[in-house]
Amino acid sequence: MPQDDGILALAKHAGTYREARPAPALADHVLCRWTHAAPDRAGPVVVVPDGCVDLIWADGQLIVAGPDVTAAMPMLPPGETLVGLRFRPGAAHRWLGLPMSEIVGQQVDLQALRRPWAADLVARIGDAATVTERAARLEDGLARLAPAVGPPAPEMALAFRLLGQGDEAAGRGVGALLDRLEISERALRRRCHEAFGYGPKTLDRILRFQRFLALARGGEGLSALAAAAGYADQAHLTREARRLSGLTPAMILAHVSAGPTAARRAA
């Protein structure tokens, strides 16, 4: 969507964003691979929290985009195509060797984390001549390493799935999660900080907002969307949208309605 009148664009609606399934060897670790071609007239965009961590090749560096609790507003380099992999929820800390709470809201050069495989992977990607080749080398490099890396803890995958579904009354939500996992609230908080970067209540808020974003493509009014996503009312949705994205729900709907030409997904 054009960034006119000082209105920031949602990241996936600026330029051309595409997702695809990862290679089978990475299926337990990676949610998707993606490319994002920035428009020629680029600028800051809004990246909203989603509970995930990405590995991004940009400007000759392999960057770890840590989990966010509020919107990040990076600059998209005009005309550049970014290449990335999005880790499955809870997977990144086993690859990166640290709790995700240490990199919340940060973009960190992978080599600064001193992973033994980082320098070789960066060198391989840096030699690639095209975007397609960069994406392939990033994916192939991680696929070779995957057998030595444990998949996400099943309890944390369950936490993400149940909180993502919402609806406490239907046996989901933080309270229901504690019952399912049979652990204390303190233990759940510690595990979530390790896997996601923040506690279960913050994760619950973020995933509820993601439900709103997904439902917003359906074209319903804000009151109906607020109820369907699990908000108490439209005012609750508005407060949370402001806190997590800096945008109003009406602004978000305008971006999402610009849809297919701005952001396309590939199976």
C-alpha positions in Angstrom: 0.0 0.0 0.0 1.4 3.5 -0.8 2.7 5.4 2.2 1.0 8.6 1.5 0.2 11.4 4.0 2.7 10.0 6.5 0.8 6.8 7.0 3.1 3.8 7.7 2.4 0.6 5.7 2.1 -2.8 7.3 5.3 -4.6 6.3 3.6 -7.4 4.3 1.6 -4.8 2.3 4.6 -2.8 1.2 6.2 -4.0 -2.0 5.8 -7.7 -2.8 6.0 -10.2 0.0 5.9 -14.0 -0.7 6.0 -17.1 1.6 6.6 -20.7 0.7 6.9 -24.0 2.6 10.4 -24.9 3.8 12.4 -27.9 2.6 11.2 -31.2 4.2 14.4 -31.4 6.2 13.5 -28.2 8.0 9.7 -28.8 8.5 10.1 -29.4 12.2 12.1 -26.2 12.7 11.0 -23.6 10.1 7.5 -22.3 9.5 8.2 -20.8 6.1 10.8 -19.2 3.9 10.0 -15.8 2.5 11.2 -13.0 0.2 10.2 -9.4 0.4 10.9 -7.1 -2.6 10.8 -3.5 -1.4 9.1 -0.9 -3.6 11.4 1.6 -5.4 10.1 4.3 -3.2 10.6 2.6 0.2 10.6 3.9 3.7 9.7 2.7 7.3 7.2 -0.1 7.6 5.3 -1.5 10.6 6.3 -5.1 11.6 3.8 -6.2 14.2 4.6 -8.8 16.9 3.7 -12.4 16.0 5.5 -14.6 18.5 8.1 -15.7 16.0 11.8 -15.2 15.3 13.3 -14.7 11.7 16.7 -15.2 10.1 17.1 -12.5 7.4 19.7 -11.8 4.8 19.9 -8.1 4.3 22.7 -5.8 3.1 25.3 -8.5 3.2 24.5 -9.7 6.8 22.5 -12.6 8.3 20.3 -10.9 10.9 18.3 -12.5 13.7 15.1 -10.6 14.1 14.2 -11.3 17.7 10.6 -11.5 19.1 8.8 -8.2 19.4 6.4 -7.0 22.1 5.6 -3.8 20.2 5.7 -2.9 16.5 9.2 -2.5 15.0 9.5 0.1 12.3 12.5 -0.8 10.1 13.4 1.0 6.9 13.0 -1.0 3.8 15.9 -0.3 1.4 14.4 1.0 -1.9 14.3 -1.8 -4.5 16.2 -4.4 -2.4 14.8 -7.9 -1.9 15.2 -9.4 1.5 15.4 -13.2 2.0 14.4 -14.9 5.2 13.4 -18.0 7.2 10.8 -17.9 10.0 11.4 -20.3 12.8 8.5 -22.3 14.1 7.3 -21.0 17.5 9.7 -22.0 20.2 12.4 -23.4 17.7 14.8 -20.5 17.6 16.4 -20.7 21.0 17.8 -24.2 20.2 19.4 -22.9 17.1 20.7 -19.7 18.6 21.8 -21.1 22.0 20.2 -18.5 24.2 16.8 -17.7 25.7 14.7 -15.5 23.4 14.2 -13.0 26.2 17.8 -11.9 25.6 17.0 -10.6 22.1 13.4 -9.2 22.5 12.9 -6.2 20.2 16.4 -6.5 18.7 18.0 -7.3 15.3 21.3 -9.0 15.9 24.0 -10.0 13.5 24.0 -13.8 13.7 27.8 -13.9 13.9 27.7 -11.8 17.1 25.9 -14.7 18.7 29.0 -16.9 18.1 27.2 -19.9 16.6 30.0 -22.2 15.2 28.2 -22.6 11.9 27.4 -18.9 11.3 30.5 -17.7 9.5 30.4 -20.5 6.9 26.7 -20.0 6.3 27.2 -16.2 5.8 30.1 -16.8 3.4 28.0 -19.3 1.3 25.1 -16.9 1.0 27.4 -13.9 0.3 28.7 -15.6 -2.8 25.3 -16.1 -4.3 24.6 -14.1 -7.4 20.8 -13.9 -7.3 17.9 -13.7 -4.8 16.8 -17.2 -5.7 20.3 -18.6 -5.0 20.6 -16.7 -1.7 17.3 -18.2 -0.5 18.4 -21.7 -1.6 21.8 -21.4 0.1 20.2 -20.1 3.4 17.7 -23.0 3.4 20.3 -25.7 2.3 22.7 -24.5 5.0 20.2 -24.9 7.8 18.9 -28.2 6.4 22.5 -29.6 6.8 22.6 -28.5 10.4 19.0 -29.6 11.3 19.8 -33.2 12.3 22.0 -32.0 15.2 19.4 -29.5 16.5 16.4 -30.5 18.6 12.9 -29.5 17.4 10.8 -27.2 19.5 9.6 -28.5 22.9 6.2 -30.1 22.3 4.8 -28.3 25.4 5.7 -24.9 23.9 4.3 -25.8 20.5 1.1 -26.7 22.4 1.2 -23.4 24.3 1.4 -21.5 21.0 -1.4 -23.5 19.4 -3.8 -23.2 22.3 -3.2 -19.5 22.9 -3.4 -18.9 19.2 -6.9 -20.4 19.2 -8.1 -18.3 22.1 -11.5 -18.6 23.8 -11.0 -19.5 27.4 -14.5 -20.8 27.6 -13.7 -23.4 25.0 -10.9 -24.9 27.1 -8.1 -22.7 25.8 -6.3 -19.6 27.2 -3.6 -19.3 29.9 -5.7 -20.9 32.6 -6.6 -23.9 30.4 -2.9 -24.2 29.3 -1.7 -24.5 32.9 -4.2 -27.3 33.5 -3.1 -29.1 30.3 0.6 -28.9 31.0 0.2 -29.5 34.7 2.9 -27.0 35.6 3.0 -23.9 37.8 2.4 -20.4 36.5 5.9 -19.6 37.4 7.3 -22.5 35.4 5.1 -21.7 32.4 6.4 -18.1 32.5 10.0 -19.2 32.6 9.5 -21.6 29.7 7.7 -19.0 27.6 10.5 -16.5 28.2 13.0 -19.0 27.0 11.0 -20.1 23.9 9.1 -16.9 22.9 10.9 -14.0 24.7 8.0 -13.1 27.0 5.4 -14.6 29.4 2.2 -16.4 28.4 -0.1 -13.4 29.0 1.9 -11.3 26.6 2.0 -14.1 24.1 -1.8 -14.4 24.5 -2.3 -10.7 23.7 0.0 -11.0 20.6 -1.7 -14.0 19.2 -5.2 -12.5 19.8 -4.0 -9.5 17.7 -2.8 -11.9 15.0 -6.3 -13.5 15.0 -7.7 -10.0 14.3 -5.3 -9.5 11.4 -6.2 -12.8 9.9 -9.9 -12.2 10.3 -9.6 -8.6 8.9 -9.2 -10.1 5.4 -12.9 -11.2 5.5 -14.3 -7.7 5.2 -16.5 -7.6 8.3 -17.1 -4.6 10.5 -14.9 -3.7 13.4 -17.4 -4.7 16.1 -17.9 -8.2 14.6 -14.1 -8.6 14.1 -13.4 -7.6 17.7 -15.8 -10.2 19.0 -14.6 -12.9 16.7 -10.9 -12.3 17.6 -11.7 -12.5 21.3 -11.7 -8.9 22.4 -14.2 -7.6 25.1 -15.5 -5.0 22.7 -14.3 -2.7 19.9 -12.7 -0.2 22.3 -10.6 -3.1 23.7 -9.5 -3.9 20.1 -8.6 -0.3 19.5 -6.4 0.0 22.6 -4.6 -3.2 21.8 -4.1 -2.4 18.2 -2.5 1.0 19.2 -0.2 -0.7 21.8 1.0 -3.5 19.5 1.1 -1.8 16.1 0.8 2.0 16.6 -2.1 1.9 14.1 -5.9 2.0 14.6 -8.0 -0.9 13.6 -9.5 1.2 10.8 -6.0 1.9 9.4 -5.2 -1.8 9.5 -8.4 -2.7 7.6 -7.4 -0.1 4.9 -4.0 -1.8 4.5 -5.4 -5.3 4.5 -8.1 -4.4 1.9 -5.3 -3.3 -0.4 -4.4 -7.0 -0.3 -3.4 -9.2 -3.2 -1.4 -6.7 -5.2 0.7 -5.8 -2.2 1.3 -9.1 -0.5 1.0 -12.5 -2.2 1.5 -15.9 -0.7 2.8 -19.0 -2.5 1.9 -22.5 -1.3 
